[in-house]
Amino acid sequence: MHQFLLPDLGEGLEEAEIVAWHVTEGDHVVADQPLVSVETDKAVVEVPSPRSGRIAHLFGAKGDIVKVGAPLVEFAEGLQADTGTVVGELDHADAKRETPRAPVEATHARPLQVLPAIRALARKLDVDLNLVHASGPDGTITRADVERAAKSLTEAGPAEPLRGMRRAMAQRMTAAHAEVAPASVTDEADIGSWQSAQDPTIRLVRAIAAACKAEPSLNAWYNSGASERRVVKRIDIGIAVDTEGGLIVPVLRNVGERDAPDLRAGLDRMRADAEARSIPQEELRGATITLSNFGMIGGRFASLIVVPPQVAIIGAGRIGPRVMAHEGQPAVRKVLPISLTFDHRVVTGGEAARFLMALRNDLERPS
């Protein structure tokens, strides 16, 4: 008997959820035949068989969370033990820019003061004592505290375990928040001179490309483990896409060298693939900077999350009218709010301000 382990899925992912098995125990399979579909924070991925043989045992059922490196399939005959392979090809540049995740520690200012009987009550009522507000003397958790917490949980409804994209998103955002030293600057672009046929998202993408060329330090990766910054010449923008399952960020490649129709076709295809959860893994890797066009839904400014190894993310708020000076006179103009959050460990305030100014100036061009 030889085991095939859940392979490395790329981008530092540590686990995946089983969506569907494509084989059953006793089946004979051939090399590269799909074994199982698993869901990560970014896409549903088919895991192929590394070789031919008969399947003796499947580890896990639909909905189970499987760690990378854990047994996935046991083959019965004619095989050598497998140590896990990479799904999709990760080139050397991608491998070098992976950044170790910072450990996240949960700490308390002081140990919980809980009597054994109260602990037993909390277990019976399925209450996490770490979430209970202590009202007793010297921070002691009382029976009333536990019962009040249990009542609140009952009124709130049943807990829903995070799965797939939402589970991985929670882990990734927690790690990013623990590592990055974020700072934000904001501005407003007067877009009242835009032609009526302008595509706001394409204008944003092209303006980001112009800003990256004016201030290249924000189109970069930072490896905190090695204290190395890599300023990237090519501009590959991650586009945050809001889906029912959670946030997904496909990458629009080489935007500085593409015209508007080509960029729009690429965006349309990316959004369709994101909603269908069918984006290839290689199209989810290697963004050099990210755009969150949250204003399409609502909101003006935002303090966004920078996900390493990137060092910056741009937010575009809701476009609306604003009274402002225009050609020396007060006028009602159409305004686009813009936010820039950057990693202050490697980006200076001056670099961020120059980038934002270049971004605004490009957006304010008539076409």
N, C-alpha and C positions, 0 to 999 in steps of 0.2 A: 504494500500500500504506500502511495506517495501523495503528498499534499501540495496543492497549489494555493499560495497565499494571496490575499487581496493586495494587488500591486500598488506601487506609488502612482497616485493620480495626478501628480504635478502641483505646483504652486504651494507646496507645504501643507497640503490637505492631509489630515490625520485619520479621517473616518468617512464612511459613506453609508447611506441607507439603501437596503435592498428594495428595489421597485418591483422586479419580476424576474423569475427564473425562466430561462429558455430551454432548459434541459431537466430531466428527472433522473433519479438514481436508476442505474442499470443501462442507461443510454450509452451508445458508442458515439464518440465525437471525433472530429478531425481538427487538426491544428487551425487556429484562427476562427473557428466556429464560435458564434456568440454564446456565452455561458449564462450571463446574468446582466441585467441592467441595474445600475446603482445610481443614486442621486447624491450629488455633492451640493455645495452652496452655489454652484454656477450652472450646472447642466446635468442632464441624465446621460450617463456614459455606459456604453456596452463594453463589458469585459470579455475579451476573446480567450479561447482555450489556448494555452501555450504549446499544446501538442495533441497527438491523437491517443485514444484509449477508451476504456470503459469507466464510467463514473460509478464509484462505489458508495459515495456519501456526499450530500450537500450540507454545508454548515450555514444555518440561519434560514429564516423564513421572511416572507414579504413584510416590510416594516421594521425589521431588525437593523440595528446600527452595528456595523462591522469596522473594526480598527484596521488601518493599513498594517500589513504584516501578519494579520490573523488568518487562520485557515478558512478557505473559501470552498474548495472542492477537493475530495480525495479520489485519486485514480486507482484502479485496481491492478493494472498490469502494464508491463513494458515501458515504464517511465522512470526518469530520475527525479529526485526531489527538487522542487522548485523553490527558489528563495524570493520570488516576487519580481516582476518586471515593471517597466514603465508603460502606462497606457498613453499612446501618442509619443511623439519624439520631442524631447526637451533638449534644445541645443546648448552648447557650452556657455553661451552668453547668458541664457536663462538660468543655468545652474549657478553661475558665479554671482548673479544678482539676488539670489534668494537670501533673505535676511532672517536670522534666528529670531524666533518669537520671544518676547520678554515674558518671564513668568509672572503670573498674576496671583498675588497672595491676598487672601481674605483674613483680615486681622480685626481684633476687638480691643477696645481701649482697656477692658478688664474682663476677667473670666466671668461667665454667667453664674449668677447666684441662684441655684435652683435646688429645692429639696427633692429627695428621691420620689416622693409621692406625686410631686408636680411633674417630674419627668415622665412618670408612668401615665399620668393623665394626658400629657402632650402626645405621647405615643398612641394612646387610645383614640384621641381625637384627630390624629394625623396633623399635628401642628409643629412647624419648625420653630424651635425656641429662639433661634437667631433672629427671627422676624417679629418676636413678641416684645412689646414695650413694657418694661418693668416698672411697676408703680409701688413696689414694696420698699421697706427701709433698706438703705445701702444698696440699692439696685437689685433687690430680690424680686424674682418673678413669682407672682402669687397665682392661686387657683383662678381668681377672677380675671387675671391677665390672660391666662390660657383660654378660658371659656369665652372671653371677649374676642380673642383672635380667631377661635374656632367659629364663632357666630359670623364674623366678618368674612371668613373664607366660604362659609355656606351661602351667604347672601351674594357673594361675588360669582358663584357658579363653579362648576368643575374646572380643575386645572387642565390645560391643554399642553402636552409635551411638545417642545420645539422639534421639528423634523426638517431634514433636507436643507434648503437654502436658509431658512430662518435660524436653524440651530447653528450652522456654520457661520452665518452672519453675526450672530451674537458672540461667538467665540472670537471671530476675527476683529470685530469692533472693540471688544474688551482688550485684546492684545495690542491693537493700534493705539487705543487711548492710554494704555500703560506705558507705551514706548515713546510716542511722539510728544514733542513740546510745541503745541499748536499756538498760533497767533493768527489774527484775522484783520484784514483791512477791507473797506467797502467804498464804493463810489456809485455814481449814476451816469449813464451814457445818454445823451440827448440824441434820440433816433428819429426825431421829427422830420428829418430830411430824407429818410429812406423812401425809395420808390415803393409803390403799393404792392408790387409782386415779390418783394424781398422775403426770403425764407429765414426766419429768425435763428433757427438752429444752425443752419449752414453759415450764416453771418458770424455766429458765435465761434464755431469751429475754426473758420478762417481768421478771425480776430485773435484767437488763442495762438494759432500758428504764427501770426505776425508778432505777437507779444513774446513768444518763445525765441524768435529770431532777434528781437530787440534786447531781451534779457534772458540769455540761455540758462542761467543758473537755476531756474525753476523747472526746466525740462531735464530732470536728473533723477538718479537713483542714489540712495544712501545706504550703505552697509554699516550699521552701527557696530556690529561685532568686530569689524576690521577698521572702523573709523575711516572709511573710504567713500568719497563722493565720485560719481561718474556722470558728467554732463553729456547728455546724449544728443547727437546731431539730428537724427531722424525724429520727427514728432508723431508719436502714436498716442492718440487720445482715447482714454477709457470713457465711454458714454454710459452714465448711470441710467438704467431702465427699470422702472417700477412695474413689477408683475404681481399677479395674485399670490404667487408663492413666496415672494420676497424680492430683494434687490439683486439685480444681475448687471455686470459691467463688461460688455463686449468692447473690443478695441477696434477703433477706426484707424487704419494704418496710413502712415506717410502722408498726412493731411496737407503738409506744406507744398506738395508737388502735384496735387489733384485739383481739378476744376470743380465748380459747383454742381453740375449735373452728376458727375461721377460720385461726389461725396453724398448727394441725396440718394442715389441708387444704393450706395453702400449702407447708409443709415436705415433705409426702408428694409433692406434684406436682414440687417442685424436685428431690428425690432421684431420682425416676423419670426426669426429664429429664436429670439429670446423668449417670446410669448409661447412658442411651441416647445421650449426647453430642448432645442436640437442644435445648439451652437457647438461647433467643434472645439475641443479643448485648446487648440493652438490659437483660436480667435479670442480667447479669454486671458491670454498671458501677455506680459510685457508692456503694459501701458506705461508711458513716460509722464503723463499728467492726466487729470480726470476732469470731466465736466458734469455737473449736476444741474440740469435744466428744470429745477423744481418749480419755477414760476409758471410752468404750463398747468400746474395743479393749483398753486396758491403760495403766498408768502413773498416778501420783498428781499430780505437779507437773511443770511444764515451763517452760523459757525459750523463748518462741515468737518468731517473726519478724514484726515490724511492717512492712507493705508500704505505702510512701507512696502517696498523700498522707494516709492514715489515721495516727493517732497512738497507737492502742492495739489490743490483741488480748487476749481472755479465753480461758483454758484451763480446761476442766472435767475433773478426773481421775476415777479409778475410785472409785465409791461403795463403802464397806465399813464394818464395825463398828470402833468405837474406844472404849476406856475413857476417860471424861471426866466432869467434874463436871456434874451435872444436878439442879437444885433443891437444891443444897447437899450432894448425896451422889454418890459415885462410881457410875457407871452405864455400861453398854454401849450406845452410841448409834450410829445410822447417820450417817455423816459423808461430806460431799461436798468433796473438796479443790478449791480454786480458785486459779488463777494469773492474774496480770495483768502483761503486758509492755507498756511504754509508751516513747514516744520522749522521752527526757529533754531534748532540745533545746527542747521547747515545753511539756512537762508536768512540773510540780514533783512532788517526792516527797509533799508534803502533799496535792496534788490526787489523786494516785494512791491514797494511803492512804484518803482520804475516799470515793473511788469504791468501793474494795474493801470498806470497811465497809458502805456502803449496799447493795452487792450481797449481802454475807453476811446482813445484817439482813432483806432481802426474802426470801432463800432460806429463812431459818429460820422464817418465818411458817407456821402449820399448813396454810393453803390460799391 
